[in-house]
Amino acid sequence: MQTYLEKVSPPSADRRWKLVSATMRRHGYQRQALIETLHTVQQSFGYLDQVSLRFVAGSLRVPLSQAFGVATFYHFFSLKPPGDHTCVVCMGTACYIKGAPALLAEAEKSVGLRPGETTADGKVSFLTARCLGSCSLAPAVVFDGEVAGKVGPVELQSRLQRWATHAS
Amino acid sequence: MLLEDLHQIAAKEREAHQRLRYCVSVCVAAGCLSSHSDAVKESLTREVAEVGLRGYCQVRGVGCLGLCSGGPLLSVEPEGVLYQGVKPEDAEDIVRSLDEGRLTHLECSPDQPFFKRQVNVVTENSGRIDPERVEDYIAAGGYEPLVKALTEMTPQKVIDQVSRSGLRGRGGAGYPTGLKWGTVSKASGDTKYVICNADEGDPGAFMDRSVLESDPHRVLEGMVTAGFAVGASRGFIYVRAEYPLAVKRLQVAIREAKRLGLLGNQICGTTFSFDVDVRLGAGAFVCGEETALIASVEGKRGMPRPRPPYPAQSGLWERPTLINNVETFANIPSIIRKGGDWYASMGTKKSKGTKVFALTGRINHTGLIEVPMGITLREIIYEIGAGLPEGQTFKAVQTGGPSGGCIPEQFLDMPVDYESLAQVGSIMGSGGMIVMDSSSCMVDVAKFFMEFCMTESCGKCIPCRSGTAQMYDLLAKITQGTATSDDLALLEELCDLVKHTSLCGLGQTAPNPVLSTLRYFKDEYVAHIKDKRCPAGVCPCGSAKEVSA
């Protein structure tokens, strides 16, 4: 019984772990807080790695396999660090019929990235989204968190090229 | 908080409003924000201060004004002028025009069918109130229905009104809401839960997002009322993490409602207590299915389980749980205020009230609309939506997302309700409505949705896990021009199998886009298979050089 109640200490002195612990504390370290806590980890660190998964699983007394299962089940969680810049192409129905597939082709042609990939130098990540809900701006693309509407292949190409060639 | 207190807040709000000479409301919902309406608001605020109108003219952010294709939109009161496509540099002209008349080049007529043909119940406050101020909501009559329910009605009476209204689940399946509430209220046990499903996963649908961003208190009020009716004291709103603005506005709304004692312990001095927590989804479409959603709220993988037992008997942590969609809850305050009979007076025999649709695709007016049930698709597309852009011909309208179907021209005069949509092989769904023209290939569209279902299948049951992958492969083969007529027969057989043997709604409805396109656009399938040709020129089978590339 004692071992179950032992508090797991954060993996490092990084202050961001305090945010993670605060989320778990707010939920009384209950197992149900797993997804909420992983959200905090991703918000603070940008992605989930083994270290953070171990820490969260240990603290919430959830088997590591379950934490890993949850982290891989949900698309929103990423197990890889994001690039310096991210480009998310919306693949919702409205964007799809208005030309999103051409944008995917352009990204592969100009910087060699398929959805989910990051350039080797870690400068640019290229992702797709299910639907951003900005259907009236179709096709929509999110460049570093900012939504751009009615994006054509030319615009996409120039943004990606700029990111890929310039120092961040 | 009593009725008098609410009236007092409302009166104070109205008084403050009347002291203003002008009120400029800028849409700061997601659609307009993406076209930088926040910058418009900022420059207007600056301009108002510069010309010394502060105190006379208020610039505020409001929820969705509906006509997203005209964004950024803003409205000027008291004249009731609507401006579209506003840029930050227009601020000077707009402020100057306040005294001198309107700016005709930006004007967007509020008398056009897009606005006139709508009936606003769920969206009645959308674009009229500041979603981050509870006082605005109260001034619009908000929380009065809740106080009325808590102080003047019994839980049974509340359920009776909801039953009388004929309201059906707006998440898509259309289960009678009153019946569901009755089942949960009769279920035994002291601990019950209320869950609001805001995991809007359909691509091409943004109704729930808009309601949450424009009028979050309305959803909260509906949930608290439901909690009172079924005897629950705790609620959860399961909202997509992809909707950060909606999450933020909900959190503000919860805090404000708690501050006024409209949420929390002993609401309105009664013995009824109710608390609401936000839970973030993490991008799994299957979590729109109620049992999967419950698993996700419990912090697990969002995988569905067989029903029965239904959540109404055994749901969250095995307690009786009421799950309704955002729009369903948002209807409740109006039903309590005006009565179930009023609500039932709108709509068709079996589908009452109004429905919110996200109108997008190849259409002139894209945006968020609310229409009475029974309106025809033609009225929606050609009157409200102002038809297709010049030179494009209508091919199909897709409703219900990946679970729905494509409806061809011959059914455009059919009334929109749950039954008639199901009859033509689609579903009401949560309200996405995407118009397609002749540049869309129906086989490609079916493939698009199948790819979606294949990726989103949770993998628990085999028909869905393997079936969607097999169907996707067949569709890919057809689009590449390498399929035979045997493949088509196999595809049809698989559709039937997956539809009837899958565990949850995701698998059961995954074949719908294929079935409906097969039903109405079989010639396109045949053209791909027999002539190795894509009539719309979308698929690679038409041009051999693209295939070899």
Interface residues (C-beta under 8 A of the other chain):
Chain A: R31 Q32 A33 L34 I35 E36 L38 H39 V62 Q66 G69 V70 F73 Y74 H75 F76 F77 M91 G92 T93 A94 Y96 I97 K98 A129 R130 C131 L132 G133 S134 C135 S136 L137 A138 A140 V147 A148 G149
Chain B: A30 G31 L33 S34 S35 C68 S69 G71 E200 G201 D202 P203 G204 A205 F206 R209 S210 A241 E242 Y243 R279 L280 G281 A282 G283 A284 F285 S296 V297 E298 G299 K300 R301 G302 A358 T360 G361 R362 T366 G367 Q398 G401 G432 I434 M436 S439 S440 V445 F448 F449 F452 C458
